[in-house]
């Protein structure tokens, strides 16, 4: 640590003005000065005659002021240079900071005459003094949960850029959709230059709500590298307003800004062609007309969310009504804006129609009239797998048709390596987790964001989706798993028939598998074991209550952790789908093994 002894005269002056309720004037020419001893100044070319006069005028001084830097774009830029030695200001010799500050503070808005020695020659400069308050932000705009203000002198000085411009102090929802993170400086919005906040507010007022516009920006640490990104204009989640600081009271006074205009009249439909994939990527050419890409942006961190942006593939299940299915790793909650890229070139705003509370899928809807005659197709489900009479098992040959991060196709012929329960941990903070369902893993899994598992004719047998969870350190992780398409059927058919989402009920429990050996130890009778082995052609197993999702529901009040579910409505429970989700029954009768005894629950 270092100690500095600062002169108190300027501090006392400022305190006196504050006590009288007056504003403290602070003048600047946006240049930095440093005090150098005479031997250093001689190396910069100081003339001996000037040194002698200064020593005679200021006998106690051992040096003079020299220009360290002149801020780019500031009043001194182009006039003063690094190494200039200050001789006089307004004809009065100056060798220390207090005199310099006094002159600048008393000359705001005026032009000062600065005499400097540069190399071996004297120069006279006329520089206008700027008010420091003009380059110290006293206004900011709140847009989409983010905050922007003009670039301050302190920030500009630290990064060697000009003052002014629109600085992103906090990205929020709207600016975050364009990856305009904190530390960015916005140069233009929708090709309209934004040198200051007023120009930025004016540019926003000329936009349309729900549109997507380009913005040009650069990062403070790389001001030489500008980039153009796309911003989603959605101001319905947050206020759009400007705050101005009252210099007398210190309060921030807010006023609403003109919001982007709502679109009036019908939106012009857009038509695009679906990319034709080469034969080497078969059977992707049969699936690709059904695949779309989704971007989901969350305005608030609700429902246990830690991130605000999600992306992944979806597939069209009803092109007439515009229904799309995707995983809940792409659309994790109902609060947010969803944008759908169709045929690689049409981007539409959609809405979240349905979130399955147990299984890992969501339904999103778009307006099919907005894509004109774009040749999209419904995904073709394999009828046996869609109805649930068949499902993928270990050793089955499949084709994975997926979507990479750059939205290009990923195709791999492989086989199912295993089928097991999908495992997820309880998250902190709590959020949706996929439970009570089986998934498949693949040999030689390629890297992709998701897709489908199909046969050589492009008929889909399973969804290849991301499953979100957390590790033991409560860090978010996502794994890929293949889920049976049969889980979609009740929801898709109900929506297709204009019946709305189906009624979904649950036992509010998390189930897991148990082999017969430990079940026998827990008291399962030999007769029941024989019955289970008789009805299970392979891999006989039971399902037990691993945990309860809530303690308040009627089912949770009857079930107990460790209960082994044997029957539902008089039928042996052979599949987790029998108890994971209850589609139609308002009441079920269960037979469970508890403490070595079979108990009937209703």
C-alpha positions as CSV (number, residue, x, y, z in Angstrom):
1,X,0.0,0.0,0.0
2,X,1.1,3.6,-0.6
3,X,0.2,6.8,1.1
4,X,-0.5,10.1,-0.8
5,X,-0.7,13.6,0.6
6,X,-3.3,15.4,-1.5
7,X,-3.9,19.2,-1.4
8,X,-7.1,20.1,0.5
9,X,-7.8,23.4,-1.3
10,X,-9.9,21.9,-4.0
11,X,-11.7,19.6,-1.6
12,X,-12.5,22.6,0.7
13,X,-13.8,24.5,-2.3
14,X,-16.1,21.7,-3.4
15,X,-17.4,21.2,0.2
16,X,-18.2,24.9,0.4
17,X,-20.2,24.8,-2.8
18,X,-22.1,21.8,-1.7
19,X,-23.0,23.5,1.6
20,X,-24.3,26.5,-0.3
21,X,-26.4,24.1,-2.5
22,X,-24.5,25.0,-5.6
23,X,-23.2,22.6,-8.3
24,X,-19.5,21.9,-8.2
25,X,-18.0,22.8,-11.6
26,X,-15.5,20.4,-13.0
27,X,-13.8,21.3,-16.3
28,X,-11.8,18.9,-18.4
29,X,-10.1,18.7,-21.8
30,X,-9.9,14.9,-21.5
31,X,-6.1,14.8,-21.1
32,X,-3.9,13.4,-18.4
33,X,-1.0,15.2,-17.0
34,X,1.9,14.1,-14.9
35,X,4.5,15.9,-12.8
36,X,8.1,15.2,-14.0
37,X,11.4,16.5,-12.5
38,X,13.6,18.7,-14.6
39,X,16.1,16.0,-15.5
40,X,13.2,14.0,-17.1
41,X,11.9,17.0,-18.9
42,X,15.4,17.7,-20.4
43,X,15.2,14.2,-22.0
44,X,11.9,15.4,-23.5
45,X,13.7,18.4,-25.0
46,X,13.0,21.2,-22.5
47,X,14.9,24.3,-23.4
48,X,17.4,25.5,-20.8
49,X,16.2,29.1,-21.0
50,X,12.6,27.9,-20.2
51,X,13.9,25.8,-17.3
52,X,15.8,28.8,-15.9
53,X,12.8,31.0,-16.0
54,X,10.6,28.4,-14.3
55,X,13.2,27.8,-11.6
56,X,13.4,31.6,-11.0
57,X,9.6,32.0,-11.0
58,X,9.0,28.9,-8.8
59,X,12.1,28.4,-6.7
60,X,10.6,25.7,-4.6
61,X,9.5,23.5,-7.5
62,X,11.6,20.8,-8.9
63,X,9.7,20.0,-12.1
64,X,6.8,20.9,-14.4
65,X,3.7,19.3,-15.9
66,X,3.8,17.1,-18.9
67,X,1.0,15.5,-21.1
68,X,0.7,11.8,-20.4
69,X,-2.2,11.0,-22.8
70,X,-4.9,12.9,-24.7
71,X,-8.1,11.0,-24.8
72,X,-9.2,9.9,-28.2
73,X,-12.1,12.0,-29.5
74,X,-11.7,14.5,-26.6
75,X,-11.2,18.3,-26.8
76,X,-7.4,17.9,-26.5
77,X,-7.2,15.1,-29.2
78,X,-5.3,16.4,-32.2
79,X,-3.8,19.3,-30.2
80,X,-1.9,17.9,-27.3
81,X,0.5,14.9,-27.6
82,X,2.2,12.7,-25.1
83,X,5.4,14.3,-24.0
84,X,4.3,17.9,-24.4
85,X,5.6,20.1,-21.6
86,X,3.1,22.6,-20.2
87,X,4.5,26.1,-20.0
88,X,1.5,28.4,-19.5
89,X,-2.3,28.5,-19.6
90,X,-3.9,31.7,-20.7
91,X,-0.5,33.3,-20.6
92,X,0.1,32.4,-16.9
93,X,2.9,30.0,-16.1
94,X,1.7,26.7,-14.6
95,X,3.8,24.0,-13.1
96,X,1.4,22.1,-10.7
97,X,-2.0,20.5,-10.7
98,X,-3.9,22.9,-8.5
99,X,-3.4,25.9,-10.8
100,X,-4.3,23.7,-13.8
101,X,-7.6,22.5,-12.2
102,X,-8.5,26.0,-11.1
103,X,-8.2,27.3,-14.6
104,X,-10.1,24.4,-16.1
105,X,-12.9,24.5,-13.5
106,X,-13.4,28.2,-14.1
107,X,-13.4,28.0,-17.9
108,X,-16.1,25.5,-18.6
109,X,-17.6,26.1,-22.1
110,X,-14.7,28.5,-22.9
111,X,-11.5,28.1,-24.9
112,X,-8.2,28.1,-23.0
113,X,-4.8,29.0,-24.5
114,X,-2.3,26.4,-23.6
115,X,1.4,26.9,-24.4
116,X,3.5,23.7,-24.6
117,X,7.1,22.8,-25.5
118,X,7.3,19.9,-27.9
119,X,10.7,18.6,-29.0
120,X,12.7,21.8,-29.6
121,X,9.8,24.2,-30.4
122,X,7.0,26.0,-28.6
123,X,3.4,25.6,-29.6
124,X,0.2,27.5,-28.7
125,X,-3.0,25.5,-28.5
126,X,-6.6,26.7,-28.2
127,X,-8.7,24.0,-26.6
128,X,-12.3,24.2,-25.5
129,X,-13.0,23.1,-21.9
130,X,-15.7,20.5,-21.5
131,X,-18.0,20.1,-18.5
132,X,-17.1,16.8,-16.8
133,X,-20.8,16.3,-16.0
134,X,-21.4,15.9,-19.8
135,X,-19.3,12.8,-19.9
136,X,-20.3,11.4,-16.5
137,X,-23.5,9.4,-17.1
138,X,-26.6,10.9,-15.4
139,X,-29.1,9.0,-17.5
140,X,-29.8,5.4,-18.4
141,X,-32.4,3.4,-20.3
142,X,-34.0,0.3,-19.0
143,X,-34.8,-2.1,-21.9
144,X,-36.0,-5.6,-21.5
145,X,-34.6,-6.0,-18.0
146,X,-31.3,-4.6,-19.1
147,X,-29.6,-1.2,-18.6
148,X,-27.7,1.0,-21.0
149,X,-26.0,4.3,-20.5
150,X,-23.6,6.5,-22.4
151,X,-19.9,5.6,-22.2
152,X,-18.4,7.5,-19.3
153,X,-15.0,9.3,-19.3
154,X,-13.7,6.8,-16.8
155,X,-14.6,3.8,-19.0
156,X,-13.4,5.5,-22.2
157,X,-10.1,6.4,-20.6
158,X,-9.5,2.8,-19.3
159,X,-10.1,1.3,-22.8
160,X,-8.8,4.0,-25.1
161,X,-12.2,4.7,-26.8
162,X,-14.3,7.8,-27.2
163,X,-16.9,8.9,-24.7
164,X,-20.5,8.8,-25.7
165,X,-21.9,5.7,-27.4
166,X,-24.3,3.3,-25.8
167,X,-22.7,1.1,-23.1
168,X,-24.4,-2.1,-22.0
169,X,-24.3,-2.0,-18.2
170,X,-26.6,-5.0,-17.9
171,X,-27.8,-7.1,-20.9
172,X,-31.2,-8.4,-19.6
173,X,-33.7,-10.2,-21.7
174,X,-33.7,-8.3,-25.0
175,X,-30.1,-7.4,-25.4
176,X,-29.1,-10.9,-24.1
177,X,-31.0,-12.4,-27.0
178,X,-28.4,-10.8,-29.2
179,X,-25.5,-11.8,-26.9
180,X,-24.9,-8.1,-26.2
181,X,-23.4,-8.8,-22.9
182,X,-22.2,-6.3,-20.2
183,X,-19.2,-4.4,-21.5
184,X,-20.5,-4.1,-25.1
185,X,-20.9,-0.8,-26.9
186,X,-23.8,-0.6,-29.3
187,X,-22.9,1.3,-32.5
188,X,-26.3,1.0,-34.4
189,X,-29.7,-0.6,-34.1
190,X,-31.4,-1.7,-37.3
191,X,-28.8,0.2,-39.3
192,X,-29.6,3.4,-37.4
193,X,-26.5,5.0,-35.8
194,X,-26.7,5.3,-32.0
195,X,-24.0,7.7,-30.8
196,X,-25.9,8.6,-27.7
197,X,-28.9,7.6,-25.6
198,X,-31.3,9.9,-27.4
199,X,-30.4,8.3,-30.7
200,X,-30.8,4.8,-29.2
201,X,-34.3,5.7,-27.8
202,X,-35.3,7.1,-31.2
203,X,-34.1,3.9,-33.0
204,X,-36.1,1.7,-30.6
205,X,-39.3,3.7,-31.2
206,X,-39.0,2.9,-35.0
207,X,-39.0,-0.8,-34.4
208,X,-41.9,-3.2,-34.4
209,X,-42.8,-5.4,-31.4
210,X,-41.9,-9.0,-32.1
211,X,-39.5,-8.2,-34.9
212,X,-35.9,-9.3,-35.2
213,X,-33.4,-6.6,-36.1
214,X,-29.6,-6.4,-36.5
215,X,-27.5,-4.4,-34.1
216,X,-23.8,-3.5,-34.5
217,X,-21.6,-3.5,-31.5
218,X,-18.1,-4.1,-30.2
219,X,-16.7,-5.3,-26.9
220,X,-14.6,-2.9,-24.7
221,X,-11.6,-5.2,-24.7
222,X,-11.7,-5.5,-28.6
223,X,-12.9,-2.1,-29.9
224,X,-11.3,-2.8,-33.2
225,X,-13.6,-5.8,-33.9
226,X,-17.2,-4.9,-34.5
227,X,-19.8,-7.6,-35.1
228,X,-23.4,-7.7,-36.2
229,X,-25.9,-9.8,-34.2
230,X,-29.7,-10.2,-34.3
231,X,-31.9,-8.8,-31.5
232,X,-35.4,-10.0,-30.7
233,X,-37.6,-7.0,-30.0
234,X,-39.8,-8.0,-27.1
235,X,-40.7,-5.3,-24.6
236,X,-43.9,-6.8,-23.2
237,X,-42.0,-8.4,-20.2
238,X,-40.4,-5.2,-18.9
239,X,-40.8,-1.5,-18.8
240,X,-39.1,0.6,-21.5
241,X,-38.1,3.9,-19.7
242,X,-35.3,6.4,-19.2
243,X,-34.1,7.6,-15.8
244,X,-32.4,11.0,-15.3
245,X,-30.6,12.0,-12.1
246,X,-31.9,15.2,-10.4
247,X,-28.6,17.0,-9.5
248,X,-30.3,18.8,-6.7
249,X,-32.1,16.0,-4.9
250,X,-30.0,13.0,-6.1
251,X,-33.2,11.2,-7.1
252,X,-33.6,9.4,-10.4
253,X,-36.6,10.6,-12.3
254,X,-38.2,8.0,-14.7
255,X,-40.2,8.6,-17.8
256,X,-41.6,6.1,-20.2
257,X,-40.2,5.9,-23.7
258,X,-42.2,5.3,-26.9
259,X,-42.3,1.5,-27.2
260,X,-41.8,-0.4,-30.5
261,X,-45.0,-0.2,-32.4
262,X,-47.4,-3.2,-32.5
263,X,-47.8,-4.8,-35.8
264,X,-51.0,-3.8,-37.4
265,X,-52.7,-6.0,-40.0
266,X,-51.8,-9.4,-41.3
267,X,-48.1,-10.4,-41.4
268,X,-46.9,-11.2,-44.8
269,X,-46.4,-15.0,-45.2
270,X,-42.9,-16.2,-46.1
271,X,-42.1,-19.2,-48.3
272,X,-38.9,-21.2,-48.3
273,X,-37.6,-24.4,-49.8
274,X,-36.5,-27.3,-47.5
275,X,-32.8,-28.1,-48.2
276,X,-32.3,-31.2,-50.3
277,X,-30.0,-33.5,-48.5
278,X,-27.6,-35.8,-50.4
279,X,-28.3,-39.5,-50.7
280,X,-25.3,-40.2,-48.5
281,X,-27.3,-38.8,-45.5
282,X,-30.3,-41.2,-46.0
283,X,-32.7,-41.5,-44.4
284,X,-32.3,-37.9,-43.1
285,X,-34.0,-36.6,-46.3
286,X,-37.3,-38.2,-45.1
287,X,-37.0,-36.6,-41.7
288,X,-35.5,-33.2,-42.5
289,X,-38.8,-31.6,-43.8
290,X,-40.2,-32.1,-40.3
291,X,-37.3,-30.8,-38.2
292,X,-37.2,-27.2,-37.0
293,X,-34.9,-25.3,-34.7
294,X,-36.0,-23.6,-31.5
295,X,-34.5,-20.7,-29.6
296,X,-36.1,-20.0,-26.2
297,X,-35.4,-16.9,-24.1
298,X,-36.5,-16.5,-20.5
299,X,-37.1,-13.0,-19.1
300,X,-37.0,-14.0,-15.5
301,X,-35.1,-16.8,-13.6
302,X,-38.2,-18.6,-12.5
303,X,-39.0,-22.3,-11.9
304,X,-35.5,-22.9,-10.7
305,X,-33.8,-21.7,-13.9
306,X,-30.1,-20.7,-13.9
307,X,-29.8,-19.8,-17.5
308,X,-31.9,-17.5,-19.7
309,X,-31.2,-18.9,-23.2
310,X,-31.9,-22.4,-24.5
311,X,-31.8,-23.9,-28.0
312,X,-32.4,-27.2,-29.7
313,X,-34.4,-29.1,-32.4
314,X,-38.0,-29.8,-32.5
315,X,-40.2,-31.7,-35.0
316,X,-43.6,-30.9,-36.6
317,X,-46.3,-33.3,-35.4
318,X,-49.2,-31.4,-37.0
319,X,-48.4,-29.0,-39.8
320,X,-52.1,-28.0,-40.3
321,X,-52.3,-26.6,-36.7
322,X,-48.6,-25.8,-36.3
323,X,-47.8,-28.1,-33.4
324,X,-44.1,-28.9,-32.7
325,X,-42.7,-31.3,-30.1
326,X,-39.4,-30.8,-28.4
327,X,-37.7,-31.7,-25.2
328,X,-37.8,-29.8,-22.0
329,X,-34.1,-29.2,-22.1
330,X,-35.0,-26.8,-25.0
331,X,-38.2,-25.3,-23.6
332,X,-37.9,-25.8,-19.8
333,X,-40.7,-23.5,-18.7
334,X,-43.7,-21.7,-20.0
335,X,-42.5,-18.1,-19.2
336,X,-40.5,-16.9,-22.2
337,X,-40.3,-16.2,-25.9
338,X,-39.8,-19.0,-28.4
339,X,-38.5,-18.5,-31.9
340,X,-38.9,-21.2,-34.5
341,X,-36.5,-21.5,-37.5
342,X,-38.3,-23.4,-40.3
343,X,-36.5,-24.6,-43.4
344,X,-33.4,-22.9,-42.2
345,X,-34.5,-19.4,-43.3
346,X,-37.9,-18.5,-41.8
347,X,-38.0,-17.4,-38.2
348,X,-41.4,-17.2,-36.5
349,X,-42.5,-16.4,-33.0
350,X,-44.3,-19.2,-31.4
351,X,-45.9,-19.9,-28.1
352,X,-45.6,-22.7,-25.5
353,X,-48.8,-24.8,-25.7
354,X,-48.1,-27.6,-23.3
355,X,-45.4,-28.7,-20.9
356,X,-45.6,-32.3,-19.7
357,X,-45.2,-32.4,-15.9
358,X,-43.5,-35.8,-15.8
359,X,-42.1,-36.8,-19.2
360,X,-39.4,-34.8,-20.9
361,X,-41.3,-33.1,-23.8
362,X,-43.1,-29.9,-24.6
363,X,-45.5,-28.8,-27.3
364,X,-45.0,-25.5,-29.1
365,X,-47.3,-23.9,-31.6
366,X,-46.7,-21.5,-34.5
367,X,-49.1,-20.0,-37.1
368,X,-48.9,-22.3,-40.2
369,X,-50.3,-19.5,-42.4
370,X,-47.1,-17.6,-41.9
371,X,-44.9,-20.1,-43.8
372,X,-46.9,-19.9,-47.0
373,X,-46.3,-22.9,-49.2
374,X,-43.1,-24.0,-47.5
375,X,-43.1,-27.8,-48.0
376,X,-42.9,-28.9,-44.4
377,X,-44.2,-32.4,-43.4
378,X,-45.5,-34.1,-40.3
379,X,-42.9,-36.4,-38.7
380,X,-43.6,-40.0,-39.7
381,X,-44.0,-42.2,-36.6
382,X,-43.5,-45.9,-36.9
383,X,-47.1,-47.1,-36.2
384,X,-46.0,-50.0,-33.9
385,X,-43.8,-47.8,-31.8
386,X,-46.3,-44.9,-31.8
387,X,-49.1,-47.1,-30.5
388,X,-46.8,-48.7,-27.9
389,X,-46.9,-52.3,-29.1
390,X,-43.2,-52.2,-29.7
391,X,-40.3,-50.3,-28.3
392,X,-36.6,-50.2,-28.8
393,X,-34.5,-52.8,-27.0
394,X,-30.8,-53.6,-26.7
395,X,-29.3,-54.6,-30.0
396,X,-31.9,-53.0,-32.2
397,X,-30.5,-51.2,-35.3
398,X,-31.4,-47.6,-35.6
399,X,-30.5,-44.4,-37.6
400,X,-29.9,-41.3,-35.5
401,X,-30.9,-38.2,-37.4
402,X,-29.9,-35.2,-35.3
403,X,-29.1,-31.5,-35.5
404,X,-25.7,-30.0,-34.7
405,X,-25.0,-26.7,-33.0
406,X,-24.9,-25.0,-36.4
407,X,-28.2,-26.5,-37.5
408,X,-26.6,-28.9,-40.0
409,X,-27.7,-32.6,-40.1
410,X,-26.0,-35.4,-38.2
411,X,-26.7,-38.9,-39.4
412,X,-25.3,-42.1,-37.8
413,X,-26.2,-45.7,-38.3
414,X,-25.8,-47.5,-34.9
415,X,-27.5,-49.8,-32.5
416,X,-29.1,-49.6,-29.1
417,X,-26.5,-50.4,-26.4
418,X,-28.8,-50.4,-23.4
419,X,-32.3,-49.7,-22.1
420,X,-32.8,-48.5,-18.5
421,X,-34.6,-46.0,-16.3
422,X,-33.7,-42.4,-16.9
423,X,-31.8,-41.1,-13.9
424,X,-32.0,-37.5,-12.7
425,X,-31.1,-35.9,-9.4
426,X,-33.1,-33.4,-7.4
427,X,-32.0,-30.0,-8.4
428,X,-31.0,-26.9,-6.4
429,X,-33.1,-24.8,-6.7
430,X,-35.9,-27.2,-7.4
431,X,-37.0,-27.4,-11.1
432,X,-38.5,-29.9,-13.5
433,X,-36.8,-33.2,-13.7
434,X,-37.6,-36.1,-16.0
435,X,-38.7,-39.1,-14.0
436,X,-40.6,-42.4,-14.2
437,X,-39.5,-43.2,-17.8
438,X,-37.1,-45.5,-19.6
439,X,-34.6,-44.4,-22.1
440,X,-32.1,-46.0,-24.5
441,X,-28.4,-45.4,-25.0
442,X,-26.6,-45.9,-28.3
443,X,-23.2,-47.3,-29.3
444,X,-20.9,-44.6,-30.7
445,X,-23.2,-41.7,-29.9
446,X,-22.4,-38.7,-32.1
447,X,-22.4,-35.1,-30.7
448,X,-25.6,-33.3,-31.5
449,X,-28.3,-31.2,-29.9
450,X,-31.0,-33.8,-30.4
451,X,-33.1,-35.5,-33.0
452,X,-34.9,-38.7,-33.6
453,X,-34.1,-42.5,-33.9
454,X,-35.7,-44.0,-37.0
455,X,-35.5,-47.0,-39.3
456,X,-34.1,-47.0,-42.8
457,X,-37.4,-45.5,-44.2
458,X,-37.3,-42.5,-41.9
459,X,-40.1,-43.8,-39.6
460,X,-39.4,-42.5,-36.1
461,X,-39.2,-45.0,-33.3
462,X,-37.9,-42.8,-30.5
463,X,-36.9,-39.2,-29.7
464,X,-33.3,-38.4,-29.1
465,X,-33.5,-35.7,-26.5
466,X,-31.4,-33.9,-23.9
467,X,-32.2,-34.7,-20.2
468,X,-31.3,-31.9,-17.8
469,X,-30.1,-32.6,-14.3
470,X,-27.3,-31.7,-11.8
471,X,-24.2,-33.5,-10.6
472,X,-23.2,-34.0,-7.0
473,X,-21.8,-30.4,-6.9
474,X,-25.2,-29.0,-8.0
475,X,-23.8,-28.0,-11.4
476,X,-26.1,-28.3,-14.4
477,X,-25.5,-31.3,-16.7
478,X,-27.3,-32.6,-19.7
479,X,-27.2,-36.1,-21.1
480,X,-28.7,-37.6,-24.2
481,X,-31.3,-40.4,-24.1
482,X,-33.8,-42.0,-26.5
483,X,-37.4,-41.8,-25.3
484,X,-40.3,-43.9,-26.7
485,X,-42.5,-41.9,-29.1
486,X,-45.5,-43.6,-27.4
487,X,-45.3,-41.1,-24.6
488,X,-46.3,-38.4,-27.2
489,X,-49.4,-40.1,-28.5
490,X,-52.1,-39.1,-25.8
491,X,-51.0,-35.4,-26.0
492,X,-50.6,-35.2,-29.8
493,X,-53.9,-37.0,-30.6
494,X,-55.8,-34.8,-28.1
495,X,-54.4,-31.6,-29.7
496,X,-55.1,-32.9,-33.2
497,X,-58.7,-33.6,-32.3
498,X,-59.2,-30.0,-30.8
499,X,-59.6,-31.4,-27.3
500,X,-56.8,-29.5,-25.8
501,X,-54.1,-31.0,-23.7
502,X,-55.1,-34.3,-22.1
503,X,-55.9,-34.8,-18.4
504,X,-52.7,-35.9,-16.7
505,X,-52.6,-37.3,-13.2
506,X,-49.8,-38.6,-11.2
507,X,-49.1,-40.6,-8.0
508,X,-46.7,-37.9,-7.0
509,X,-43.9,-40.4,-6.5
510,X,-40.6,-41.2,-8.1
511,X,-40.3,-44.9,-9.0
512,X,-37.2,-47.1,-9.6
513,X,-36.6,-50.7,-10.5
514,X,-36.0,-53.6,-8.1
515,X,-34.9,-57.1,-8.9
516,X,-36.7,-60.1,-7.6
517,X,-33.9,-61.1,-5.2
518,X,-34.1,-58.1,-2.9
519,X,-37.9,-58.1,-3.2
520,X,-37.8,-61.7,-1.9
521,X,-35.7,-60.5,1.0
522,X,-38.2,-57.8,1.7
523,X,-41.0,-60.4,2.1
524,X,-42.4,-60.9,-1.4
525,X,-44.2,-64.3,-1.4
526,X,-43.1,-67.2,-3.7
527,X,-46.5,-67.2,-5.3
528,X,-46.2,-63.6,-6.3
529,X,-42.7,-64.2,-7.6
530,X,-44.0,-67.0,-9.8
531,X,-46.7,-64.8,-11.1
532,X,-44.3,-62.1,-12.0
533,X,-41.9,-64.6,-13.8
534,X,-44.8,-66.1,-15.7
535,X,-45.9,-62.8,-17.1
536,X,-42.5,-61.4,-17.8
537,X,-40.9,-63.0,-20.9
538,X,-37.5,-61.4,-20.1
539,X,-35.9,-59.3,-17.4
540,X,-38.5,-59.6,-14.6
541,X,-38.5,-56.7,-12.2
542,X,-40.6,-54.6,-9.9
543,X,-41.0,-50.9,-9.2
544,X,-40.7,-49.3,-5.8
545,X,-41.3,-45.8,-4.4
546,X,-37.8,-44.2,-4.3
547,X,-39.2,-40.8,-3.2
548,X,-42.3,-38.6,-3.0
549,X,-42.7,-35.4,-5.0
550,X,-45.0,-33.8,-2.4
551,X,-46.5,-34.6,0.9
552,X,-49.8,-32.9,0.4
553,X,-51.5,-34.8,-2.4
554,X,-53.9,-37.7,-1.6
555,X,-51.6,-40.3,-3.3
556,X,-48.6,-39.0,-1.4
557,X,-50.4,-39.4,1.9
558,X,-51.1,-43.1,1.2
559,X,-47.8,-44.1,-0.4
560,X,-44.6,-44.5,1.6
561,X,-41.0,-44.6,0.5
562,X,-40.0,-48.2,-0.1
563,X,-43.4,-49.4,-1.1
564,X,-43.2,-52.0,-3.9
565,X,-46.0,-51.5,-6.5
566,X,-47.4,-54.9,-7.4
567,X,-50.8,-54.3,-9.0
568,X,-52.8,-51.4,-10.5
569,X,-56.6,-51.9,-10.8
570,X,-56.2,-55.6,-10.5
571,X,-53.5,-55.9,-13.2
572,X,-49.8,-56.8,-12.6
573,X,-47.5,-53.7,-13.0
574,X,-45.0,-54.8,-15.6
575,X,-43.9,-51.4,-17.0
576,X,-43.1,-48.1,-15.4
577,X,-45.5,-46.4,-17.9
578,X,-48.4,-48.2,-16.0
579,X,-47.8,-46.1,-12.9
580,X,-45.6,-43.2,-14.0
581,X,-48.5,-41.2,-15.5
582,X,-52.2,-41.8,-14.9
583,X,-54.0,-40.6,-18.1
584,X,-57.7,-41.2,-17.5
585,X,-58.5,-42.7,-14.1
586,X,-59.3,-40.2,-11.4
587,X,-58.9,-43.0,-8.8
588,X,-56.8,-46.2,-8.9
589,X,-56.5,-49.2,-6.7
590,X,-52.9,-50.3,-5.9
591,X,-51.5,-53.4,-4.2
592,X,-48.2,-52.6,-2.6
593,X,-45.7,-54.6,-0.6
594,X,-45.0,-52.8,2.6
595,X,-43.1,-54.1,5.6
596,X,-43.4,-57.7,4.2
597,X,-47.2,-57.5,3.7
598,X,-49.3,-56.8,0.7
599,X,-51.5,-53.7,1.3
600,X,-54.4,-52.4,-0.9
601,X,-54.5,-48.7,-1.4
602,X,-57.2,-46.7,-3.1
